[in-house]
Amino acid sequence: MFTLKRISSQHQDFIRLVSALDKDLSERDGNDHAFYNQFNSISEIKYALVAYLDTKPVGCGAIKEFDSISMEVKRMYVLPEARGQGLATLILKGLEAWAKELGYENCVLETGKRQPEAISLYTKNCYETISNYGQYVGIENSVCFRKILP
């Protein structure tokens, strides 16, 4: 059974999972990794979730303010051995609920075209493709999404 724990981005379980995420992304992104990595610092993140299977940390995600009405979903990751069980959706729903509790109306995010599992996750969870925003404008590999929170 999975449980979610709300933590800060300085929690060691979150830091270890983000390290695994960065390793995965560096392989997928290849030469583009340095560009994306500059926008993925966890030092500015106040709201993070870690998912546990019993006591083992197996997945994570975070939100940070994008604008006065939107939170940006960041650092979503599930360890390979825990995939295929709906955990990413559980984390995403937890982040959306937290954003809503904090008074935000939307969630936005960016993912890469080389991450088809992520694109599928967000589409399945009612995220709509939007024009690339901010630093992702004109970046061919980026896909941006938004969901109005119910």
Backbone hydrogen bonds, N-H to C=O, Kabsch-Sander energy under -0.5 kcal/mol:
donor,donor_aa,acceptor,acceptor_aa,energy
3,T,52,Y,-2.0
5,K,50,V,-2.3
7,I,48,A,-3.0
9,S,45,I,-0.9
11,H,8,S,-1.5
15,I,11,H,-2.3
16,R,12,Q,-2.3
17,L,13,D,-2.1
18,V,14,F,-2.7
19,S,15,I,-1.8
20,A,16,R,-1.7
21,L,17,L,-2.3
22,D,18,V,-2.9
23,K,19,S,-1.9
24,D,20,A,-2.1
25,L,21,L,-2.9
26,S,22,D,-2.3
27,E,23,K,-1.4
28,R,24,D,-2.1
29,D,25,L,-3.5
30,G,26,S,-1.1
32,D,29,D,-2.2
33,H,30,G,-1.7
36,Y,32,D,-1.8
37,N,33,H,-3.1
38,Q,34,A,-1.2
39,F,36,Y,-2.0
40,N,37,N,-1.7
45,I,42,I,-1.4
47,Y,63,I,-0.9
48,A,7,I,-2.2
48,A,46,K,-0.6
49,L,61,G,-3.1
50,V,5,K,-2.0
51,A,59,G,-3.1
52,Y,3,T,-3.0
53,L,56,K,-2.7
54,D,1,M,-1.5
54,D,52,Y,-0.7
55,T,53,L,-0.6
56,K,53,L,-2.3
58,V,51,A,-3.0
59,G,51,A,-1.3
60,C,77,Y,-2.9
61,G,49,L,-1.6
62,A,74,K,-2.2
63,I,47,Y,-2.4
64,K,72,E,-1.7
66,F,67,D,-0.5
66,F,70,S,-2.9
67,D,70,S,-1.7
70,S,67,D,-0.7
71,M,106,N,-2.1
72,E,64,K,-3.6
73,V,71,M,-0.5
73,V,108,V,-2.8
74,K,62,A,-3.0
77,Y,60,C,-2.4
79,L,58,V,-2.9
82,A,79,L,-2.0
83,R,80,P,-1.2
85,Q,82,A,-0.5
90,L,86,G,-2.0
91,I,87,L,-2.6
92,L,88,A,-2.7
93,K,89,T,-2.9
94,G,90,L,-2.0
95,L,91,I,-2.4
96,E,92,L,-2.5
97,A,93,K,-2.5
98,W,94,G,-1.9
99,A,95,L,-2.6
100,K,96,E,-2.4
101,E,97,A,-2.5
102,L,98,W,-1.8
103,G,100,K,-1.9
104,Y,99,A,-2.4
105,E,69,I,-2.3
106,N,69,I,-1.9
107,C,147,K,-2.2
108,V,71,M,-2.5
109,L,145,F,-1.8
111,T,143,V,-2.6
113,K,141,N,-3.0
115,Q,112,G,-1.8
118,A,115,Q,-0.7
119,I,115,Q,-1.9
120,S,116,P,-2.4
121,L,117,E,-2.3
122,Y,118,A,-2.5
123,T,119,I,-2.4
124,K,120,S,-2.6
125,N,121,L,-1.3
126,C,123,T,-1.6
127,Y,122,Y,-2.5
128,E,146,R,-3.1
130,I,144,C,-2.6
136,Y,133,Y,-2.6
137,V,134,G,-1.6
139,I,136,Y,-2.2
140,E,138,G,-0.8
142,S,139,I,-1.3
143,V,111,T,-2.9
144,C,130,I,-0.7
145,F,109,L,-2.5
146,R,128,E,-2.0
147,K,107,C,-2.5
149,L,105,E,-3.0
149,L,147,K,-0.5
